[in-house]
Amino acid sequence: MPRLNFEGRDYALETGESVLECLERHGVALTSSCRSGVCHSCLIRVLEGAPPPAAQKGVKETLRAQGYYLACCCRPDADLKAERGAAQQRYRAIIESVHPLNATVARLRLTETNGFTYFPGQFLNLVHASGQVRSYSIASVPREDAWLELHVGLLPGGCISTWVHHEAAAGESVEFLGPQGNCFYVPGRSEQPLLLLGTGTGLAPLYGILRDALGQGHTGPIHLFHGSVRRDGLYLVEALRALEAEWPQFHYHPCVLEGPAEEDIAVGAIDQLALERVPSLKGFRVFLCGHPDLVRQMQRKTFLAGASLSDIYADAFLPAAAAASTPS
Ligand SMILES: Cc1cc2nc3c(=O)[nH]c(=O)nc-3n(C[C@H](O)[C@H](O)[C@H](O)COP(=O)(O)OP(=O)(O)OC[C@H]3O[C@@H](n4cnc5c(N)ncnc54)[C@H](O)[C@@H]3O)c2cc1C
């Protein structure tokens, strides 16, 4: 059975067990959230041994070179010596405001972010006072906004979303890690058509990406599809309509699953509506964010509709696993 030496102490790994599971079984707290290799909050640094390559999937090249691995995906078949990763910097910020965008989505604005730099559309890992960690996508654009903006959907009984909606108050200090993710706009191909698609708070990164692209002089058509079950689940409708009026290349497509039909709000499944209105995605850059099932489905459908795999960027909002642990 392989042994794990973590920060000077030895632990026996069970067959098929991940480093994260092994440490938790022995009561060692390591920051984690999604436990599926997405949020990168559980990075560890390997000092000796050769973990399977799968434990570096999606890890930045610069971090890979320094021996960083994802503890949640690292299932070693030989001995390993590792330590806590300092790859993700910790930041503190002050809550500037918490404001409802609709009945279930709150806009959380943070200021005094202490030099935190990011691309709109990336995500950060918010650390709650209880030690729970959750990922939230960034809707703000540093060039335009003096704050860091997150859109948090209320999940009944959810640890962090309930805190944001019912307890978080202006002036409070919060901690976070990041930024993470590669779902953001890179300038350079300004005439390329863009498809942005998401449901619920999947709009958060898309709103950042959209304003970033427009602000950086993107001239190609930009189609943003935002979906919700009912009309009251949509948000930022007026702000997006104002952007549509201002920028002729931008086309906003709000859609709901359940009617009644309203002027400019389509009724139907977002995937079908998007592919009806933009049937060929050849040459498009595609951004997909939000519900994991929709994101997975749309990755396939947009590829089949002609988008090249290297032009499809996606962030699935996976729920944190139940055992998300206390940070160091
Ligand atoms: C890359 C990434 C980006 C994300 N960006 C955002 C964002 O911008 N805005 C946002 O609101 N959320 C986002 N999320 C989701 C977010 O991280 C949390 O999972 C969510 O806010 C719920 O956290 P919670 O602490 O309130 O609930 P938890 O305490 O984690 O969950 C409570 C219960 O609800 C279940 N549950 C959790 N999520 C769901 C779900 N979606 N549907 C059904 N059941 C669920 C859990 O399994 C648990 O049983 C993102 C996730 C990822 C991975």
The ligand as an ORCA input file, in Angstrom:
! r2SCAN-3c Opt
* xyz 0 1
  C     -16.292     27.019    -11.470
  C     -17.543     27.316    -10.671
  C     -18.121     28.565    -10.750
  C     -19.280     28.846    -10.042
  N     -19.833     30.107    -10.134
  C     -20.970     30.385     -9.468
  C     -21.574     31.684     -9.586
  O     -21.069     32.593    -10.258
  N     -22.722     31.904     -8.891
  C     -23.314     30.933     -8.116
  O     -24.364     31.204     -7.511
  N     -22.761     29.694     -7.995
  C     -21.595     29.406     -8.641
  N     -21.028     28.164     -8.494
  C     -21.649     27.214     -7.547
  C     -21.160     27.570     -6.127
  O     -19.775     27.267     -6.017
  C     -21.879     26.794     -5.019
  O     -21.899     25.420     -5.324
  C     -23.314     27.265     -4.784
  O     -23.349     28.658     -4.487
  C     -23.955     26.497     -3.603
  O     -23.162     26.685     -2.467
  P     -23.815     26.662     -1.005
  O     -22.689     26.688     -0.019
  O     -24.848     27.711     -0.878
  O     -24.565     25.281     -0.992
  P     -23.986     23.893     -0.397
  O     -23.923     23.989      1.076
  O     -22.735     23.570     -1.152
  O     -25.093     22.887     -0.891
  C     -26.262     22.563     -0.136
  C     -26.928     21.355     -0.749
  O     -27.388     21.630     -2.068
  C     -26.785     20.746     -3.025
  N     -26.471     21.570     -4.208
  C     -25.403     22.397     -4.354
  N     -25.474     23.032     -5.531
  C     -26.594     22.589     -6.130
  C     -27.221     22.874     -7.367
  N     -26.701     23.725     -8.229
  N     -28.393     22.265     -7.650
  C     -28.942     21.399     -6.812
  N     -28.400     21.076     -5.607
  C     -27.240     21.656     -5.285
  C     -25.524     20.226     -2.360
  O     -25.147     18.954     -2.876
  C     -25.970     20.171     -0.902
  O     -26.711     18.999     -0.662
  C     -19.872     27.851     -9.212
  C     -19.264     26.595     -9.124
  C     -18.119     26.323     -9.841
  C     -17.488     24.966     -9.728
*
